């Protein structure tokens, strides 16, 4: 009996042990299943996170390329935000099973929600020391899967300046080969190579920036010039010479150029960053898709919206197009052009304001039947125009023709300005796709220290004529080596003064001296120029190769004898005293991207894009 009871108790204990072991095993199985499921979820989440990140990263890289292309194609003005938006790829979204895939582009905004655009002094690059208008385009990519989300953000900085803040600006190569001492007291830029190769001292107190190299010398044969090249070092408060000191010449040659392997170190020490080579390219006013010459092209019925945006012809308040004088009116956003009749009656333009003249430009002659040298010019008397109610209200005057030149032997169409000594305070910009001639002083206030109204010439080519120039004398063509003598109405005055920015084409040579062209014997005269010199194209109408014609050397083939040149940069252009309609240039710079927290807002500061 007792034995049976013991056996029954043992069986009960075994059952309990079995139940315990079964429960424990079940717990192990459940725990393992949970761990496996958790690990699987973690693995899936990791994979999804990687997919969302890679989708966002790829979308951001592609969007940055597209947005920069659109900014680069801008025409001297900041594009609207809606024009910067880019699309996403539905195929990639479907492939990655992303529930959200969104790309937004917005300009950085201030606390009030307004687009932040502020004047900033650039501290590096081609705009160093200049006051730029800066905007920041923020590109944000957001992706989300079933569990994982990613937000990536990057930005593109756009710096824009009006082009006449540069003392000298050239779209291509730029050279200084002058035989006379020259001082450049403002910023200088060239999209190509800058050759500093003067015969006498060249003194530069502004920055020097080249898209390619900064060299001493010139391509091809030519006499070696040994004039000093002095550039101001603001940090050391002294000029640094491009000529190497004696202890460096054995290793680095006579001159420090950007081809030197130690250029970065040596140039920074010598000039404190004032001379830079291989800088980021500056984008021209017409953007990356239109030629710069579109600025001065005449208005045409076939123009695209981009051409309308850049052509000065559409911006001018007064224009002379195909011989018709018209005035611009804007009402409710619509622009119309009202014809102005010529006559002596009320609301008519007096006939003496705009006249047709002819004269001879020996520079534009060639053997055979290529060019005759005859010029047919639309002449505008600035003083008489100023006394009419038709002087352009916005300070922009345009002259052009939509009809092509009949033949090379036909007279060269041109524009000439006379009696431009006094301008209204708002200033005046005269633009044309023809060569432009100015006779006599221009923009010279009556009082010595009086502020000069901002003025500019924008043209195919630019030539200065003295008061003595006589249209009626065919002997403007040299006769037995004699050239017409430059001079003033008052023989005691031995100077001519011009205060304006010049944006014009050049002939074949990159020499900055030949931007302003001459036709007379200027010996004993001084040409005073205060302004800015900008070249964005090669002349297409006044196309004589200056080098081939040996101009200015006084030899048998010379067209002119040069004056003494007193060249200065107009510093007021740095203080927002800008010629009407001055074109703007800009630089776009891509910045680093960041991985933002999910709660980051959609705009950000340049140094903290997730803010």
C-alpha positions in Angstrom: 0.0 0.0 0.0 2.8 2.4 1.0 4.7 1.4 -2.1 1.8 2.2 -4.4 1.5 5.6 -2.7 5.2 6.4 -3.2 5.0 5.4 -6.9 2.0 7.7 -7.3 3.9 10.6 -5.7 6.9 10.0 -7.9 4.7 10.1 -10.9 3.2 13.4 -9.8 6.7 14.9 -9.3 7.8 13.7 -12.7 4.7 15.2 -14.3 5.5 18.5 -12.6 9.0 18.4 -13.8 7.8 17.5 -17.3 5.3 20.4 -17.2 8.1 22.8 -16.0 10.5 21.6 -18.7 7.8 22.0 -21.3 7.0 25.5 -20.1 10.6 26.4 -20.0 11.1 25.1 -23.5 8.0 27.0 -24.7 9.5 30.1 -23.1 12.7 29.6 -24.9 10.8 29.1 -28.2 8.7 32.2 -27.7 11.7 34.2 -26.6 13.6 33.0 -29.6 10.7 33.8 -31.9 10.4 37.3 -30.4 14.1 37.8 -30.8 14.1 36.6 -34.3 11.1 38.8 -35.1 12.8 41.8 -33.5 16.0 41.1 -35.3 14.0 40.8 -38.6 12.2 44.1 -37.9 15.5 45.8 -37.1 17.1 44.4 -40.2 14.1 45.5 -42.3 14.3 49.0 -40.6 18.0 49.2 -41.4 17.4 48.2 -45.0 14.6 50.7 -45.2 16.7 53.5 -43.6 19.5 52.8 -46.1 17.0 52.8 -49.0 15.4 56.1 -47.9 18.8 57.7 -47.3 20.2 56.6 -50.7 17.0 57.8 -52.4 17.3 61.2 -50.7 21.0 61.4 -51.5 20.5 60.6 -55.1 17.6 63.0 -55.4 19.6 65.8 -53.7 22.6 65.4 -56.0 20.4 65.4 -59.1 18.4 68.4 -57.8 21.5 70.4 -57.0 22.8 69.9 -60.6 19.4 71.0 -62.0 19.0 74.0 -59.7 22.5 75.3 -60.3 22.0 75.0 -64.1 18.8 77.1 -63.8 20.6 79.6 -61.6 23.5 79.7 -64.1 21.1 80.4 -66.9 19.6 83.4 -65.0 19.8 86.7 -66.9 21.3 89.1 -64.4 18.4 88.7 -61.9 17.4 86.1 -59.3 15.0 83.5 -60.7 11.6 83.1 -59.1 11.3 80.1 -56.7 8.7 78.4 -58.9 11.2 78.4 -61.7 13.8 76.5 -59.6 11.5 73.6 -58.6 12.6 70.1 -59.9 10.6 66.9 -60.1 11.2 63.5 -58.6 11.4 60.1 -60.2 8.2 58.0 -59.8 10.2 54.9 -60.8 12.7 55.3 -58.0 9.9 55.9 -55.5 8.1 52.8 -56.6 11.3 50.7 -56.6 12.2 51.7 -53.1 8.5 51.5 -51.9 8.8 55.0 -50.5 5.6 56.5 -49.3 7.0 60.0 -49.5 9.6 61.4 -51.9 9.5 65.2 -52.1 12.0 67.8 -53.3 11.5 71.5 -52.5 13.6 74.5 -53.5 13.2 77.8 -51.6 15.2 80.9 -51.0 16.4 81.3 -47.4 14.0 83.5 -45.5 14.2 85.8 -42.5 12.1 85.6 -39.3 9.3 87.5 -41.0 9.1 85.0 -43.8 10.6 87.3 -46.4 13.2 86.2 -48.9 16.6 87.1 -47.4 18.6 89.3 -49.8 21.1 91.5 -48.2 24.3 93.4 -49.2 27.4 91.5 -48.1 31.0 92.3 -48.6 32.6 89.3 -50.2 35.8 88.2 -48.5 37.2 85.8 -51.2 37.1 84.9 -54.8 36.6 87.2 -57.8 34.2 89.4 -55.8 36.6 89.9 -52.9 36.1 93.4 -51.4 33.0 94.1 -53.4 29.5 94.5 -52.0 27.3 91.7 -53.4 23.6 91.1 -53.3 23.4 87.5 -51.8 20.6 85.0 -51.9 20.7 81.4 -50.7 18.7 78.7 -52.5 18.0 75.9 -50.1 17.3 72.4 -51.6 15.5 69.9 -49.4 14.8 66.3 -50.1 12.4 64.3 -47.8 11.8 60.6 -48.1 9.7 58.2 -45.9 9.1 54.5 -45.9 6.9 52.4 -43.6 9.1 53.3 -40.6 12.2 55.2 -41.7 12.4 58.9 -42.7 15.2 60.9 -44.1 15.6 64.7 -44.7 18.7 65.9 -46.5 19.4 69.5 -47.3 22.0 71.5 -49.2 22.2 75.1 -50.6 23.5 77.2 -53.4 24.8 80.6 -52.7 24.2 83.3 -55.4 26.3 86.5 -55.2 25.4 89.2 -57.7 27.1 92.6 -58.4 26.6 95.3 -61.0 29.4 94.9 -63.5 30.8 98.5 -63.2 32.0 97.8 -59.7 35.0 96.4 -61.6 37.6 98.9 -62.8 38.4 96.5 -65.6 36.4 93.4 -66.6 37.1 91.2 -69.6 35.2 88.1 -70.6 38.4 86.5 -72.1 42.1 87.2 -71.9 43.3 90.6 -70.7 46.7 92.2 -71.3 48.7 95.2 -70.1 51.4 95.9 -72.6 51.5 99.7 -72.3 54.7 101.7 -72.9 53.5 104.3 -70.4 53.1 104.1 -66.7 49.6 103.1 -65.7 47.7 103.0 -62.4 44.7 100.8 -61.9 42.9 101.8 -58.7 40.0 99.3 -58.7 39.2 95.6 -59.0 40.2 93.7 -62.2 38.9 90.4 -63.6 39.4 88.4 -66.7 37.7 85.1 -67.6 40.9 83.9 -69.3 44.6 84.7 -68.7 45.8 88.1 -67.4 49.2 89.1 -68.9 50.9 91.9 -66.9 53.8 92.9 -69.2 54.3 96.7 -69.2 57.2 98.6 -70.4 56.9 101.0 -67.5 55.5 100.6 -64.0 52.0 99.2 -63.7 50.5 100.0 -60.3 47.4 98.1 -59.1 45.7 99.0 -55.9 42.7 96.7 -56.3 42.3 92.9 -56.6 43.4 90.9 -59.6 41.3 87.7 -60.5 41.8 85.4 -63.5 39.8 82.5 -64.7 43.0 81.0 -65.9 46.6 82.1 -65.3 48.3 85.4 -64.2 51.5 85.7 -66.2 54.2 88.1 -67.2 54.8 88.2 -70.9 52.7 87.6 -74.0 52.1 84.7 -76.4 54.1 84.7 -79.6 57.1 86.9 -80.5 57.5 90.3 -78.8 60.0 92.4 -77.1 60.4 91.5 -73.4 59.2 94.4 -71.2 60.7 94.9 -67.8 58.4 97.5 -66.1 57.6 96.8 -62.5 54.2 95.3 -61.6 53.2 96.6 -58.2 50.0 95.2 -56.5 48.8 96.5 -53.1 48.9 94.1 -50.1 46.2 95.3 -47.7 47.4 93.1 -44.9 51.0 94.4 -45.0 49.9 97.9 -46.1 52.5 97.9 -48.9 53.0 97.1 -52.6 54.4 93.7 -53.6 56.3 93.5 -56.9 55.6 90.8 -59.4 59.4 90.8 -60.0 61.0 88.2 -57.8 63.7 89.3 -55.4 67.2 88.1 -56.3 67.3 85.2 -53.8 64.2 83.7 -55.4 65.1 84.1 -59.1 67.3 81.1 -59.4 64.4 78.8 -58.4 61.3 80.7 -59.5 62.5 82.9 -62.4 62.4 86.7 -62.7 58.7 87.0 -62.2 56.1 85.3 -60.0 53.3 83.8 -62.1 50.5 81.4 -61.4 52.4 78.6 -63.3 54.9 78.5 -60.4 54.3 75.3 -58.3 54.5 77.4 -55.1 52.1 80.1 -56.4 49.6 79.7 -53.7 52.1 80.2 -50.9 54.2 82.9 -52.6 51.3 85.0 -53.9 49.5 84.9 -50.6 52.6 86.2 -48.8 53.4 88.8 -51.4 49.9 90.2 -52.0 47.7 88.9 -49.2 45.2 87.2 -51.5 44.8 90.3 -53.8 46.0 88.3 -56.8 44.2 85.1 -57.6 44.3 82.6 -60.5 41.9 79.9 -61.6 39.0 81.5 -59.7 35.3 80.4 -60.1 33.9 81.8 -63.3 31.8 84.9 -63.2 28.5 84.4 -65.1 27.7 87.2 -67.6 24.5 89.2 -67.5 22.9 87.0 -70.2 23.5 83.8 -68.3 24.9 80.6 -69.5 22.6 80.1 -72.5 22.6 83.4 -74.4 25.6 85.2 -75.9 26.5 88.5 -74.1 25.9 90.4 -77.3 22.1 89.9 -76.7 22.4 92.9 -74.4 22.7 95.3 -77.3 20.7 93.5 -79.9 17.6 95.4 -81.3 14.1 94.4 -80.3 12.5 91.9 -82.7 9.1 90.3 -82.9 10.7 86.9 -82.8 12.4 87.4 -79.4 12.0 84.8 -76.7 11.1 85.7 -73.1 14.8 85.2 -72.2 15.9 87.7 -74.9 13.3 90.2 -73.8 14.6 89.9 -70.2 18.2 90.8 -71.2 17.9 93.3 -74.1 18.5 96.9 -73.2 16.2 97.8 -76.1 13.2 96.7 -74.1 14.3 98.5 -70.9 15.1 101.9 -72.5 12.6 104.7 -71.9 13.6 106.3 -75.2 14.7 104.4 -78.3 15.5 105.1 -81.9 14.8 101.9 -83.8 15.0 101.7 -87.6 14.9 105.5 -87.7 11.7 105.8 -85.6 11.8 107.6 -82.3 9.7 105.9 -79.7 8.9 106.4 -76.0 8.1 103.6 -73.6 4.9 103.4 -71.5 4.0 100.8 -68.9 0.5 100.5 -67.7 -0.9 97.6 -65.6 2.2 95.6 -66.4 1.9 96.0 -70.1 4.5 97.9 -72.1 3.7 99.9 -75.2 5.7 102.2 -77.4 4.4 105.6 -78.5 5.9 107.2 -81.6 7.4 110.6 -81.3 7.1 112.9 -84.3 9.9 115.2 -85.4 9.0 118.9 -85.8 8.8 122.2 -84.0 5.2 121.9 -82.8 4.0 121.0 -79.3 4.8 117.4 -78.2 7.3 117.1 -81.1 11.0 116.3 -81.0 12.9 119.4 -82.4 14.7 118.3 -85.6 18.1 119.5 -84.4 18.1 117.0 -81.5 18.6 113.9 -83.7 20.3 114.3 -87.1 22.1 112.2 -89.7 25.8 112.8 -90.3 28.5 111.2 -92.4 32.3 111.1 -91.8 35.3 109.0 -92.5 36.9 106.5 -90.1 40.2 105.3 -91.5 40.4 102.6 -88.9 37.5 100.9 -90.8 39.2 100.6 -94.2 40.7 97.6 -95.9 42.1 96.9 -99.3 39.8 95.7 -102.1 36.1 95.9 -101.4 35.9 94.8 -97.8 35.4 98.1 -96.0 35.2 101.7 -97.3 35.7 103.6 -94.1 32.6 105.7 -94.6 30.4 106.1 -91.5 26.7 107.0 -91.5 25.8 108.0 -88.0 22.7 108.9 -86.0 23.9 112.0 -84.1 22.2 112.9 -80.8 22.8 116.3 -79.2 22.6 115.5 -75.5 22.2 119.1 -74.4 19.3 119.7 -76.7 17.7 116.4 -75.8 18.0 117.3 -72.1 15.9 120.5 -72.7 13.0 118.5 -74.2 10.3 116.5 -72.3 11.6 113.4 -74.1 14.8 112.8 -72.1 14.5 109.2 -70.9 12.9 109.1 -67.5 14.8 106.0 -66.4 18.0 107.3 -67.9 18.3 104.7 -70.7 18.5 105.5 -74.4 18.8 102.9 -77.1 19.6 103.2 -80.8 19.5 100.3 -83.3 18.5 98.9 -86.6 16.9 95.5 -87.4 18.1 95.7 -91.0 21.4 94.1 -91.8 24.2 96.1 -93.6 23.7 95.9 -97.3 27.4 95.2 -98.1 30.8 95.8 -96.6 31.2 98.7 -99.0 28.1 100.4 -97.6 28.7 103.1 -95.0 29.1 101.7 -91.4 26.0 102.5 -89.3 27.0 104.2 -86.1 25.8 106.5 -83.3 27.5 109.7 -82.3 26.9 111.9 -79.2 27.7 115.6 -79.0 27.4 118.3 -76.4 27.2 115.8 -73.5 29.0 118.0 -71.0 26.0 118.2 -68.6 23.8 115.3 -67.6 20.8 115.2 -65.3 21.5 113.9 -61.8 19.9 110.5 -62.5 22.6 109.9 -65.2 22.4 108.4 -68.6 23.2 105.1 -70.3 23.4 105.0 -74.1 23.3 101.6 -75.7 23.5 100.4 -79.3 24.7 97.4 -81.3 26.5 99.9 -83.6 29.9 101.5 -83.0 29.5 104.6 -80.8 31.5 107.8 -81.1 31.6 110.6 -78.6 32.8 114.1 -79.6 34.2 116.5 -77.0 33.9 116.4 -73.2 31.3 114.2 -71.6 29.7 114.3 -68.2 31.9 117.0 -66.7 30.2 118.9 -63.9 30.8 122.7 -63.8 32.2 122.6 -60.3 35.4 120.7 -59.7 34.2 118.7 -56.7 30.6 118.3 -57.8 29.3 114.7 -57.9 29.2 113.2 -61.3 25.9 111.7 -62.5 26.3 108.0 -63.2 26.8 107.4 -66.9 27.6 104.5 -69.3 28.2 103.7 -72.9 27.3 100.1 -74.1 28.1 99.5 -77.7 29.8 97.4 -80.4 32.9 99.7 -80.3 33.8 103.0 -78.7 35.8 105.9 -80.3 36.6 109.4 -78.9 36.7 112.4 -81.2 38.1 115.8 -80.2 36.4 119.2 -80.7 38.6 119.7 -83.7 37.1 116.8 -85.6 35.6 118.0 -89.0 33.2 115.8 -90.8 33.4 117.7 -94.0 37.1 117.1 -94.6 37.9 113.8 -96.4 41.4 114.5 -95.2 40.3 112.8 -92.0 41.9 110.1 -94.1 45.6 110.8 -93.7 47.3 112.5 -96.5 51.0 111.9 -97.0 51.4 110.7 -93.4 49.5 113.7 -91.9 46.6 113.1 -89.5 44.0 115.5 -88.4 45.2 117.3 -85.3 43.2 116.7 -82.2 42.3 119.8 -80.2 39.7 121.9 -78.4 37.5 124.8 -79.3 39.7 126.7 -76.9 43.3 126.2 -78.1 44.6 126.8 -74.5 42.8 123.7 -73.2 45.0 120.7 -73.7 42.8 118.1 -72.1 39.6 116.2 -73.0 37.6 114.6 -70.2 35.1 111.7 -70.2 33.4 110.4 -67.0 31.4 107.3 -67.7 31.6 103.5 -67.7 32.3 101.8 -71.0 31.0 98.4 -71.9 32.1 97.7 -75.5 33.6 95.3 -77.9 37.3 95.0 -78.7 39.2 94.2 -81.8 41.5 91.2 -81.9 44.0 92.3 -79.3 43.4 91.7 -75.6 45.3 94.9 -74.7 43.2 97.0 -72.3 44.6 100.2 -73.8 42.7 99.7 -77.0 39.2 99.6 -75.5 38.9 103.4 -76.2 39.8 104.1 -79.8 41.2 107.2 -81.4 41.5 108.6 -84.9 43.5 111.8 -84.6 47.0 113.1 -83.8 46.6 113.6 -80.0 50.2 114.5 -79.3 50.4 117.3 -76.7 46.9 116.4 -75.5 45.8 114.5 -72.3 42.7 112.3 -72.3 41.2 112.2 -68.8 39.0 109.2 -68.2 37.2 108.3 -65.0 34.9 105.2 -65.1 35.1 101.5 -65.7 36.1 99.5 -68.7 34.2 96.3 -69.5 34.6 94.0 -72.5 32.1 91.2 -73.0 32.5 90.5 -76.7 34.6 91.1 -79.8 33.3 93.9 -82.0 31.1 92.6 -84.8 30.7 95.8 -86.9 33.9 97.8 -86.3 36.1 94.9 -86.8 39.5 96.1 -87.9 42.4 94.2 -86.3 44.3 96.9 -84.4 47.6 95.0 -84.3 47.6 94.4 -88.1 47.1 98.2 -88.6 49.9 99.2 -86.3 47.8 101.9 -84.7 49.2 104.4 -82.3 52.9 103.7 -83.0 53.4 106.8 -85.1 54.6 104.8 -88.0 53.6 105.0 -91.7 50.6 102.7 -91.1 49.3 104.5 -88.0 45.8 105.8 -87.8 46.4 108.0 -84.8 49.0 109.3 -82.4 47.9 108.5 -78.8 47.3 111.1 -76.2 48.6 111.1 -72.7 46.2 108.9 -70.7 45.0 109.8 -67.2 42.9 106.8 -66.3 41.0 106.5 -63.0 38.3 104.2 -61.6 35.0 105.8 -60.6 34.9 104.9 -56.9 31.3 106.0 -56.6 30.3 102.8 -58.5 31.3 100.9 -55.4 28.8 103.0 -53.3 25.7 102.1 -55.3 25.9 105.1 -57.5 25.1 103.0 -60.6 24.6 104.0 -64.2 21.0 103.4 -65.3 20.3 99.8 -66.4 23.8 98.7 -65.4 24.1 94.9 -66.2 24.8 92.5 -63.3 27.1 89.5 -63.1 27.1 86.7 -60.6 28.7 83.6 -59.1 26.8 80.5 -58.0 28.5 78.3 -55.4 27.3 74.9 -54.2 27.7 74.2 -50.5 27.9 71.0 -48.4 24.8 69.0 -47.7 23.6 67.8 -44.3 21.4 65.1 -42.8 18.7 67.0 -41.0 16.6 65.8 -38.1 13.0 65.0 -39.1 11.6 68.1 -37.3 13.9 70.6 -39.2 12.0 73.4 -41.0 12.2 74.0 -44.7 14.5 77.0 -44.8 17.9 77.4 -43.2 20.7 79.8 -42.6 23.9 79.3 -44.7 25.9 78.1 -41.7 23.1 76.0 -40.3 21.0 74.7 -43.2 18.8 72.6 -40.9 17.6 75.5 -38.8 
